[in-house]
Amino acid sequence: GEEKKLTVLVTYACPQCPLVAQLAMRFAMAGEKVRVDVIDIFEFPEVKEDFPVLISTPKVFVGSRTLTGSRGGNEASLLELIKTKEVTE
């Protein structure tokens, strides 16, 4: 299958963010054909222009699909997002 690109948007003050970033990285390391970009939106505020309005972090994007908050830290939710057939850039 196609490589999936996950973008995980985080902030330094977010208690859920490290867990979600680690989980996304685990999928990438497990050979799931997943590329992960973890971006701190305070360090790189310009990324907000590329994504829908941010109300809370963490946010995980795969193509046009999104997981927000604790759902991003749920292994089943994240795996379902990765396994979708949608083609991503």
LOTORDREN-125470 format. One record per residue: residue in three letters; x, y, z of N, C-alpha, C in turn; residue number from 0. Coordinates in pm, whole numbers. Example, Ala and Ser with C-alpha at 12.3 -4.5 7.8 and 13.67 -1.06 7.14 Angstrom:
<pt><residu>ALA</residu><n_x>1319</n_x><n_y>-569</n_y><n_z>780</n_z><ca_x>1230</ca_x><ca_y>-450</ca_y><ca_z>780</ca_z><c_x>1320</c_x><c_y>-330</c_y><c_z>780</c_z><num>0</num></pt>
<pt><residu>SER</residu><n_x>1285</n_x><n_y>-225</n_y><n_z>708</n_z><ca_x>1367</ca_x><ca_y>-106</ca_y><ca_z>714</ca_z><c_x>1290</c_x><c_y>3</c_y><c_z>787</c_z><num>1</num></pt>
***
This chain:
<pt><residu>GLY</residu><n_x>81</n_x><n_y>-120</n_y><n_z>0</n_z><ca_x>0</ca_x><ca_y>0</ca_y><ca_z>0</ca_z><c_x>85</c_x><c_y>126</c_y><c_z>0</c_z><num>0</num></pt>
<pt><residu>GLU</residu><n_x>18</n_x><n_y>235</n_y><n_z>-14</n_z><ca_x>84</ca_x><ca_y>365</ca_y><ca_z>-15</ca_z><c_x>135</c_x><c_y>401</c_y><c_z>124</c_z><num>1</num></pt>
<pt><residu>GLU</residu><n_x>245</n_x><n_y>477</n_y><n_z>127</n_z><ca_x>292</ca_x><ca_y>530</ca_y><ca_z>254</ca_z><c_x>193</c_x><c_y>636</c_y><c_z>300</c_z><num>2</num></pt>
<pt><residu>LYS</residu><n_x>161</n_x><n_y>633</n_y><n_z>429</n_z><ca_x>72</ca_x><ca_y>733</ca_y><ca_z>487</ca_z><c_x>156</c_x><c_y>836</c_y><c_z>559</c_z><num>3</num></pt>
<pt><residu>LYS</residu><n_x>119</n_x><n_y>959</n_y><n_z>547</n_z><ca_x>187</ca_x><ca_y>1066</ca_y><ca_z>618</ca_z><c_x>97</c_x><c_y>1114</c_y><c_z>731</c_z><num>4</num></pt>
<pt><residu>LEU</residu><n_x>144</n_x><n_y>1095</n_y><n_z>854</n_z><ca_x>73</ca_x><ca_y>1146</ca_y><ca_z>972</ca_z><c_x>139</c_x><c_y>1275</c_y><c_z>1013</c_z><num>5</num></pt>
<pt><residu>THR</residu><n_x>59</n_x><n_y>1376</n_y><n_z>1037</n_z><ca_x>110</ca_x><ca_y>1500</ca_y><ca_z>1094</ca_z><c_x>48</c_x><c_y>1515</c_y><c_z>1231</c_z><num>6</num></pt>
<pt><residu>VAL</residu><n_x>132</n_x><n_y>1522</n_y><n_z>1333</n_z><ca_x>86</ca_x><ca_y>1535</ca_y><ca_z>1471</ca_z><c_x>122</c_x><c_y>1676</c_y><c_z>1517</c_z><num>7</num></pt>
<pt><residu>LEU</residu><n_x>20</n_x><n_y>1757</n_y><n_z>1543</n_z><ca_x>43</ca_x><ca_y>1893</ca_y><ca_z>1591</ca_z><c_x>32</c_x><c_y>1894</c_y><c_z>1743</c_z><num>8</num></pt>
<pt><residu>VAL</residu><n_x>133</n_x><n_y>1949</n_y><n_z>1808</n_z><ca_x>142</ca_x><ca_y>1947</ca_y><ca_z>1954</ca_z><c_x>176</c_x><c_y>2085</c_y><c_z>2006</c_z><num>9</num></pt>
<pt><residu>THR</residu><n_x>161</n_x><n_y>2102</n_y><n_z>2138</n_z><ca_x>210</ca_x><ca_y>2220</ca_y><ca_z>2208</ca_z><c_x>282</c_x><c_y>2173</c_y><c_z>2333</c_z><num>10</num></pt>
<pt><residu>TYR</residu><n_x>377</n_x><n_y>2253</n_y><n_z>2378</n_z><ca_x>458</ca_x><ca_y>2212</ca_y><ca_z>2494</ca_z><c_x>376</c_x><c_y>2201</c_y><c_z>2621</c_z><num>11</num></pt>
<pt><residu>ALA</residu><n_x>264</n_x><n_y>2271</n_y><n_z>2631</n_z><ca_x>185</ca_x><ca_y>2271</ca_y><ca_z>2755</ca_z><c_x>78</c_x><c_y>2162</c_y><c_z>2757</c_z><num>12</num></pt>
<pt><residu>CYS</residu><n_x>71</n_x><n_y>2082</n_y><n_z>2651</n_z><ca_x>-37</ca_x><ca_y>1984</ca_y><ca_z>2637</ca_z><c_x>2</c_x><c_y>1851</c_y><c_z>2702</c_z><num>13</num></pt>
<pt><residu>PRO</residu><n_x>-76</n_x><n_y>1807</n_y><n_z>2802</n_z><ca_x>-39</ca_x><ca_y>1682</ca_y><ca_z>2871</ca_z><c_x>-58</c_x><c_y>1557</c_y><c_z>2786</c_z><num>14</num></pt>
<pt><residu>GLN</residu><n_x>-149</n_x><n_y>1558</n_y><n_z>2688</n_z><ca_x>-174</ca_x><ca_y>1442</ca_y><ca_z>2603</ca_z><c_x>-72</c_x><c_y>1429</c_y><c_z>2490</c_z><num>15</num></pt>
<pt><residu>CYS</residu><n_x>-10</n_x><n_y>1540</n_y><n_z>2452</n_z><ca_x>71</ca_x><ca_y>1544</ca_y><ca_z>2330</ca_z><c_x>186</c_x><c_y>1443</c_y><c_z>2325</c_z><num>16</num></pt>
<pt><residu>PRO</residu><n_x>266</n_x><n_y>1429</n_y><n_z>2431</n_z><ca_x>376</ca_x><ca_y>1333</ca_y><ca_z>2423</ca_z><c_x>328</c_x><c_y>1190</c_y><c_z>2397</c_z><num>17</num></pt>
<pt><residu>LEU</residu><n_x>218</n_x><n_y>1150</n_y><n_z>2459</n_z><ca_x>164</ca_x><ca_y>1015</ca_y><ca_z>2441</ca_z><c_x>122</c_x><c_y>993</c_y><c_z>2296</c_z><num>18</num></pt>
<pt><residu>VAL</residu><n_x>52</n_x><n_y>1091</n_y><n_z>2239</n_z><ca_x>4</ca_x><ca_y>1078</ca_y><ca_z>2102</ca_z><c_x>122</c_x><c_y>1073</c_y><c_z>2005</c_z><num>19</num></pt>
<pt><residu>ALA</residu><n_x>222</n_x><n_y>1159</n_y><n_z>2027</n_z><ca_x>340</ca_x><ca_y>1160</ca_y><ca_z>1940</ca_z><c_x>414</c_x><c_y>1026</c_y><c_z>1948</c_z><num>20</num></pt>
<pt><residu>GLN</residu><n_x>430</n_x><n_y>973</n_y><n_z>2069</n_z><ca_x>498</ca_x><ca_y>844</ca_y><ca_z>2086</ca_z><c_x>423</c_x><c_y>731</c_y><c_z>2017</c_z><num>21</num></pt>
<pt><residu>LEU</residu><n_x>292</n_x><n_y>734</n_y><n_z>2028</n_z><ca_x>210</ca_x><ca_y>629</ca_y><ca_z>1966</ca_z><c_x>223</c_x><c_y>634</c_y><c_z>1814</c_z><num>22</num></pt>
<pt><residu>ALA</residu><n_x>218</n_x><n_y>754</n_y><n_z>1757</n_z><ca_x>233</ca_x><ca_y>770</ca_y><ca_z>1612</ca_z><c_x>370</c_x><c_y>720</c_y><c_z>1568</c_z><num>23</num></pt>
<pt><residu>MET</residu><n_x>474</n_x><n_y>753</n_y><n_z>1644</n_z><ca_x>609</ca_x><ca_y>708</ca_y><ca_z>1609</ca_z><c_x>621</c_x><c_y>556</c_y><c_z>1617</c_z><num>24</num></pt>
<pt><residu>ARG</residu><n_x>553</n_x><n_y>494</n_y><n_z>1715</n_z><ca_x>556</ca_x><ca_y>348</ca_y><ca_z>1726</ca_z><c_x>502</c_x><c_y>282</c_y><c_z>1600</c_z><num>25</num></pt>
<pt><residu>PHE</residu><n_x>392</n_x><n_y>337</n_y><n_z>1544</n_z><ca_x>337</ca_x><ca_y>282</ca_y><ca_z>1421</ca_z><c_x>439</c_x><c_y>295</c_y><c_z>1308</c_z><num>26</num></pt>
<pt><residu>ALA</residu><n_x>506</n_x><n_y>408</n_y><n_z>1299</n_z><ca_x>604</ca_x><ca_y>429</ca_y><ca_z>1193</ca_z><c_x>719</c_x><c_y>330</c_y><c_z>1207</c_z><num>27</num></pt>
<pt><residu>MET</residu><n_x>764</n_x><n_y>306</n_y><n_z>1329</n_z><ca_x>877</ca_x><ca_y>217</ca_y><ca_z>1354</ca_z><c_x>838</c_x><c_y>70</c_y><c_z>1334</c_z><num>28</num></pt>
<pt><residu>ALA</residu><n_x>709</n_x><n_y>40</n_y><n_z>1342</n_z><ca_x>662</ca_x><ca_y>-99</ca_y><ca_z>1329</ca_z><c_x>648</c_x><c_y>-140</c_y><c_z>1182</c_z><num>29</num></pt>
<pt><residu>GLY</residu><n_x>691</n_x><n_y>-53</n_y><n_z>1091</n_z><ca_x>685</ca_x><ca_y>-89</ca_y><ca_z>951</ca_z><c_x>547</c_x><c_y>-78</c_y><c_z>891</c_z><num>30</num></pt>
<pt><residu>GLU</residu><n_x>466</n_x><n_y>12</n_y><n_z>944</n_z><ca_x>330</ca_x><ca_y>28</ca_y><ca_z>895</ca_z><c_x>322</c_x><c_y>116</c_y><c_z>770</c_z><num>31</num></pt>
<pt><residu>LYS</residu><n_x>438</n_x><n_y>147</n_y><n_z>708</n_z><ca_x>443</ca_x><ca_y>240</ca_y><ca_z>594</ca_z><c_x>383</c_x><c_y>375</c_y><c_z>633</c_z><num>32</num></pt>
<pt><residu>VAL</residu><n_x>428</n_x><n_y>423</n_y><n_z>746</n_z><ca_x>378</ca_x><ca_y>549</ca_y><ca_z>800</ca_z><c_x>495</c_x><c_y>643</c_y><c_z>819</c_z><num>33</num></pt>
<pt><residu>ARG</residu><n_x>480</n_x><n_y>764</n_y><n_z>769</n_z><ca_x>578</ca_x><ca_y>869</ca_y><ca_z>796</ca_z><c_x>512</c_x><c_y>967</c_y><c_z>893</c_z><num>34</num></pt>
<pt><residu>VAL</residu><n_x>585</n_x><n_y>1005</n_y><n_z>997</n_z><ca_x>528</ca_x><ca_y>1090</ca_y><ca_z>1100</ca_z><c_x>606</c_x><c_y>1220</c_y><c_z>1110</c_z><num>35</num></pt>
<pt><residu>ASP</residu><n_x>533</n_x><n_y>1330</n_y><n_z>1106</n_z><ca_x>589</ca_x><ca_y>1461</ca_y><ca_z>1136</ca_z><c_x>523</c_x><c_y>1510</c_y><c_z>1264</c_z><num>36</num></pt>
<pt><residu>VAL</residu><n_x>603</n_x><n_y>1536</n_y><n_z>1367</n_z><ca_x>552</ca_x><ca_y>1592</ca_y><ca_z>1491</ca_z><c_x>596</c_x><c_y>1738</c_y><c_z>1493</c_z><num>37</num></pt>
<pt><residu>ILE</residu><n_x>500</n_x><n_y>1829</n_y><n_z>1501</n_z><ca_x>529</ca_x><ca_y>1971</ca_y><ca_z>1491</ca_z><c_x>471</c_x><c_y>2046</c_y><c_z>1610</c_z><num>38</num></pt>
<pt><residu>ASP</residu><n_x>556</n_x><n_y>2121</n_y><n_z>1679</n_z><ca_x>512</ca_x><ca_y>2207</ca_y><ca_z>1790</ca_z><c_x>463</c_x><c_y>2338</c_y><c_z>1729</c_z><num>39</num></pt>
<pt><residu>ILE</residu><n_x>333</n_x><n_y>2367</n_y><n_z>1743</n_z><ca_x>278</ca_x><ca_y>2484</ca_y><ca_z>1676</ca_z><c_x>319</c_x><c_y>2616</c_y><c_z>1740</c_z><num>40</num></pt>
<pt><residu>PHE</residu><n_x>379</n_x><n_y>2611</n_y><n_z>1860</n_z><ca_x>436</ca_x><ca_y>2734</ca_y><ca_z>1915</ca_z><c_x>572</c_x><c_y>2762</c_y><c_z>1854</c_z><num>41</num></pt>
<pt><residu>GLU</residu><n_x>648</n_x><n_y>2656</n_y><n_z>1828</n_z><ca_x>779</ca_x><ca_y>2672</ca_y><ca_z>1764</ca_z><c_x>765</c_x><c_y>2708</c_y><c_z>1616</c_z><num>42</num></pt>
<pt><residu>PHE</residu><n_x>663</n_x><n_y>2651</n_y><n_z>1551</n_z><ca_x>644</ca_x><ca_y>2671</ca_y><ca_z>1407</ca_z><c_x>500</c_x><c_y>2715</c_y><c_z>1380</c_z><num>43</num></pt>
<pt><residu>PRO</residu><n_x>464</n_x><n_y>2839</n_y><n_z>1419</n_z><ca_x>325</ca_x><ca_y>2884</ca_y><ca_z>1406</ca_z><c_x>276</c_x><c_y>2887</c_y><c_z>1262</c_z><num>44</num></pt>
<pt><residu>GLU</residu><n_x>368</n_x><n_y>2894</n_y><n_z>1166</n_z><ca_x>327</ca_x><ca_y>2902</ca_y><ca_z>1026</ca_z><c_x>255</c_x><c_y>2775</c_y><c_z>978</c_z><num>45</num></pt>
<pt><residu>VAL</residu><n_x>274</n_x><n_y>2662</n_y><n_z>1047</n_z><ca_x>207</ca_x><ca_y>2538</ca_y><ca_z>1003</ca_z><c_x>56</c_x><c_y>2549</c_y><c_z>1018</c_z><num>46</num></pt>
<pt><residu>LYS</residu><n_x>11</n_x><n_y>2639</n_y><n_z>1105</n_z><ca_x>-134</ca_x><ca_y>2655</ca_y><ca_z>1124</ca_z><c_x>-204</c_x><c_y>2696</c_y><c_z>994</c_z><num>47</num></pt>
<pt><residu>GLU</residu><n_x>-129</n_x><n_y>2758</n_y><n_z>903</n_z><ca_x>-187</ca_x><ca_y>2798</ca_y><ca_z>774</ca_z><c_x>-220</c_x><c_y>2677</c_y><c_z>688</c_z><num>48</num></pt>
<pt><residu>ASP</residu><n_x>-151</n_x><n_y>2565</n_y><n_z>710</n_z><ca_x>-171</ca_x><ca_y>2445</ca_y><ca_z>627</ca_z><c_x>-279</c_x><c_y>2351</c_y><c_z>679</c_z><num>49</num></pt>
<pt><residu>PHE</residu><n_x>-332</n_x><n_y>2378</n_y><n_z>797</n_z><ca_x>-426</ca_x><ca_y>2285</ca_y><ca_z>860</ca_z><c_x>-552</c_x><c_y>2358</c_y><c_z>904</c_z><num>50</num></pt>
<pt><residu>PRO</residu><n_x>-662</n_x><n_y>2285</n_y><n_z>921</n_z><ca_x>-785</ca_x><ca_y>2348</ca_y><ca_z>969</ca_z><c_x>-763</c_x><c_y>2417</c_y><c_z>1104</c_z><num>51</num></pt>
<pt><residu>VAL</residu><n_x>-857</n_x><n_y>2501</n_y><n_z>1140</n_z><ca_x>-846</ca_x><ca_y>2579</ca_y><ca_z>1263</ca_z><c_x>-815</c_x><c_y>2489</c_y><c_z>1382</c_z><num>52</num></pt>
<pt><residu>LEU</residu><n_x>-718</n_x><n_y>2530</n_y><n_z>1459</n_z><ca_x>-679</ca_x><ca_y>2453</ca_y><ca_z>1578</ca_z><c_x>-751</c_x><c_y>2509</c_y><c_z>1700</c_z><num>53</num></pt>
<pt><residu>ILE</residu><n_x>-831</n_x><n_y>2426</n_y><n_z>1764</n_z><ca_x>-894</ca_x><ca_y>2467</ca_y><ca_z>1888</ca_z><c_x>-822</c_x><c_y>2402</c_y><c_z>2005</c_z><num>54</num></pt>
<pt><residu>SER</residu><n_x>-773</n_x><n_y>2280</n_y><n_z>1981</n_z><ca_x>-702</ca_x><ca_y>2210</ca_y><ca_z>2087</ca_z><c_x>-596</c_x><c_y>2121</c_y><c_z>2025</c_z><num>55</num></pt>
<pt><residu>THR</residu><n_x>-499</n_x><n_y>2084</n_y><n_z>2107</n_z><ca_x>-399</ca_x><ca_y>1987</ca_y><ca_z>2066</ca_z><c_x>-408</c_x><c_y>1871</c_y><c_z>2164</c_z><num>56</num></pt>
<pt><residu>PRO</residu><n_x>-360</n_x><n_y>1754</n_y><n_z>2130</n_z><ca_x>-298</ca_x><ca_y>1719</ca_y><ca_z>2002</ca_z><c_x>-401</c_x><c_y>1701</c_y><c_z>1891</c_z><num>57</num></pt>
<pt><residu>LYS</residu><n_x>-354</n_x><n_y>1720</n_y><n_z>1770</n_z><ca_x>-434</ca_x><ca_y>1689</ca_y><ca_z>1651</ca_z><c_x>-348</c_x><c_y>1601</c_y><c_z>1561</c_z><num>58</num></pt>
<pt><residu>VAL</residu><n_x>-409</n_x><n_y>1496</n_y><n_z>1507</n_z><ca_x>-340</ca_x><ca_y>1405</ca_y><ca_z>1415</ca_z><c_x>-413</c_x><c_y>1413</c_y><c_z>1282</c_z><num>59</num></pt>
<pt><residu>PHE</residu><n_x>-338</n_x><n_y>1442</n_y><n_z>1176</n_z><ca_x>-395</ca_x><ca_y>1452</ca_y><ca_z>1042</ca_z><c_x>-339</c_x><c_y>1342</c_y><c_z>953</c_z><num>60</num></pt>
<pt><residu>VAL</residu><n_x>-429</n_x><n_y>1277</n_y><n_z>878</n_z><ca_x>-390</ca_x><ca_y>1189</ca_y><ca_z>768</ca_z><c_x>-479</c_x><c_y>1230</c_y><c_z>653</c_z><num>61</num></pt>
<pt><residu>GLY</residu><n_x>-422</n_x><n_y>1294</n_y><n_z>552</n_z><ca_x>-504</ca_x><ca_y>1346</ca_y><ca_z>443</ca_z><c_x>-607</c_x><c_y>1442</c_y><c_z>497</c_z><num>62</num></pt>
<pt><residu>SER</residu><n_x>-733</n_x><n_y>1420</n_y><n_z>464</n_z><ca_x>-839</ca_x><ca_y>1509</ca_y><ca_z>510</ca_z><c_x>-902</c_x><c_y>1461</c_y><c_z>641</c_z><num>63</num></pt>
<pt><residu>ARG</residu><n_x>-853</n_x><n_y>1351</n_y><n_z>696</n_z><ca_x>-910</ca_x><ca_y>1298</ca_y><ca_z>821</ca_z><c_x>-831</c_x><c_y>1346</c_y><c_z>940</c_z><num>64</num></pt>
<pt><residu>THR</residu><n_x>-900</n_x><n_y>1363</n_y><n_z>1053</n_z><ca_x>-839</ca_x><ca_y>1423</ca_y><ca_z>1172</ca_z><c_x>-882</c_x><c_y>1348</c_y><c_z>1297</c_z><num>65</num></pt>
<pt><residu>LEU</residu><n_x>-788</n_x><n_y>1333</n_y><n_z>1391</n_z><ca_x>-820</ca_x><ca_y>1290</ca_y><ca_z>1526</ca_z><c_x>-779</c_x><c_y>1404</c_y><c_z>1619</c_z><num>66</num></pt>
<pt><residu>THR</residu><n_x>-862</n_x><n_y>1431</n_y><n_z>1718</n_z><ca_x>-833</ca_x><ca_y>1541</ca_y><ca_z>1810</ca_z><c_x>-828</c_x><c_y>1489</c_y><c_z>1953</c_z><num>67</num></pt>
<pt><residu>GLY</residu><n_x>-739</n_x><n_y>1548</n_y><n_z>2031</n_z><ca_x>-735</ca_x><ca_y>1521</ca_y><ca_z>2174</ca_z><c_x>-705</c_x><c_y>1377</c_y><c_z>2208</c_z><num>68</num></pt>
<pt><residu>SER</residu><n_x>-774</n_x><n_y>1324</n_y><n_z>2309</n_z><ca_x>-741</ca_x><ca_y>1191</ca_y><ca_z>2360</ca_z><c_x>-769</c_x><c_y>1082</c_y><c_z>2257</c_z><num>69</num></pt>
<pt><residu>ARG</residu><n_x>-857</n_x><n_y>1107</n_y><n_z>2159</n_z><ca_x>-881</ca_x><ca_y>1006</ca_y><ca_z>2056</ca_z><c_x>-753</c_x><c_y>977</c_y><c_z>1979</c_z><num>70</num></pt>
<pt><residu>GLY</residu><n_x>-666</n_x><n_y>1078</n_y><n_z>1966</n_z><ca_x>-538</ca_x><ca_y>1057</ca_y><ca_z>1899</ca_z><c_x>-446</c_x><c_y>966</c_y><c_z>1978</c_z><num>71</num></pt>
<pt><residu>GLY</residu><n_x>-466</n_x><n_y>957</n_y><n_z>2109</n_z><ca_x>-386</ca_x><ca_y>871</ca_y><ca_z>2194</ca_z><c_x>-442</c_x><c_y>731</c_y><c_z>2208</c_z><num>72</num></pt>
<pt><residu>ASN</residu><n_x>-555</n_x><n_y>707</n_y><n_z>2142</n_z><ca_x>-619</ca_x><ca_y>577</ca_y><ca_z>2146</ca_z><c_x>-565</c_x><c_y>494</c_y><c_z>2030</c_z><num>73</num></pt>
<pt><residu>GLU</residu><n_x>-500</n_x><n_y>385</n_y><n_z>2062</n_z><ca_x>-432</ca_x><ca_y>305</ca_y><ca_z>1959</ca_z><c_x>-527</c_x><c_y>260</c_y><c_z>1849</c_z><num>74</num></pt>
<pt><residu>ALA</residu><n_x>-648</n_x><n_y>218</n_y><n_z>1885</n_z><ca_x>-744</ca_x><ca_y>170</ca_y><ca_z>1784</ca_z><c_x>-786</c_x><c_y>284</c_y><c_z>1692</c_z><num>75</num></pt>
<pt><residu>SER</residu><n_x>-810</n_x><n_y>402</n_y><n_z>1747</n_z><ca_x>-850</ca_x><ca_y>516</ca_y><ca_z>1665</ca_z><c_x>-739</c_x><c_y>555</c_y><c_z>1569</c_z><num>76</num></pt>
<pt><residu>LEU</residu><n_x>-617</n_x><n_y>556</n_y><n_z>1619</n_z><ca_x>-504</ca_x><ca_y>595</ca_y><ca_z>1535</ca_z><c_x>-479</c_x><c_y>490</c_y><c_z>1426</c_z><num>77</num></pt>
<pt><residu>LEU</residu><n_x>-491</n_x><n_y>363</n_y><n_z>1461</n_z><ca_x>-471</ca_x><ca_y>257</ca_y><ca_z>1362</ca_z><c_x>-577</c_x><c_y>265</c_y><c_z>1253</c_z><num>78</num></pt>
<pt><residu>GLU</residu><n_x>-701</n_x><n_y>292</n_y><n_z>1292</n_z><ca_x>-810</ca_x><ca_y>305</ca_y><ca_z>1193</ca_z><c_x>-781</c_x><c_y>421</c_y><c_z>1097</c_z><num>79</num></pt>
<pt><residu>LEU</residu><n_x>-730</n_x><n_y>531</n_y><n_z>1151</n_z><ca_x>-696</ca_x><ca_y>646</ca_y><ca_z>1068</ca_z><c_x>-586</c_x><c_y>610</c_y><c_z>968</c_z><num>80</num></pt>
<pt><residu>ILE</residu><n_x>-485</n_x><n_y>536</n_y><n_z>1015</n_z><ca_x>-374</ca_x><ca_y>497</ca_y><ca_z>928</ca_z><c_x>-420</c_x><c_y>400</c_y><c_z>820</c_z><num>81</num></pt>
<pt><residu>LYS</residu><n_x>-510</n_x><n_y>310</n_y><n_z>854</n_z><ca_x>-549</ca_x><ca_y>203</ca_y><ca_z>762</ca_z><c_x>-649</c_x><c_y>246</c_y><c_z>656</c_z><num>82</num></pt>
<pt><residu>THR</residu><n_x>-702</n_x><n_y>367</n_y><n_z>663</n_z><ca_x>-799</ca_x><ca_y>411</ca_y><ca_z>563</ca_z><c_x>-737</c_x><c_y>403</c_y><c_z>424</c_z><num>83</num></pt>
<pt><residu>LYS</residu><n_x>-819</n_x><n_y>378</n_y><n_z>327</n_z><ca_x>-772</ca_x><ca_y>359</ca_y><ca_z>189</ca_z><c_x>-740</c_x><c_y>491</c_y><c_z>120</c_z><num>84</num></pt>
<pt><residu>GLU</residu><n_x>-777</n_x><n_y>601</n_y><n_z>183</n_z><ca_x>-757</ca_x><ca_y>732</ca_y><ca_z>121</ca_z><c_x>-612</c_x><c_y>755</c_y><c_z>83</c_z><num>85</num></pt>
<pt><residu>VAL</residu><n_x>-590</n_x><n_y>806</n_y><n_z>-35</n_z><ca_x>-454</ca_x><ca_y>837</ca_y><ca_z>-80</ca_z><c_x>-414</c_x><c_y>972</c_y><c_z>-25</c_z><num>86</num></pt>
<pt><residu>THR</residu><n_x>-294</n_x><n_y>978</n_y><n_z>34</n_z><ca_x>-247</ca_x><ca_y>1104</ca_y><ca_z>88</ca_z><c_x>-129</c_x><c_y>1153</c_y><c_z>4</c_z><num>87</num></pt>
<pt><residu>GLU</residu><n_x>-101</n_x><n_y>1280</n_y><n_z>19</n_z><ca_x>9</ca_x><ca_y>1338</ca_y><ca_z>-60</ca_z><c_x>140</c_x><c_y>1276</c_y><c_z>-23</c_z><num>88</num></pt>
***
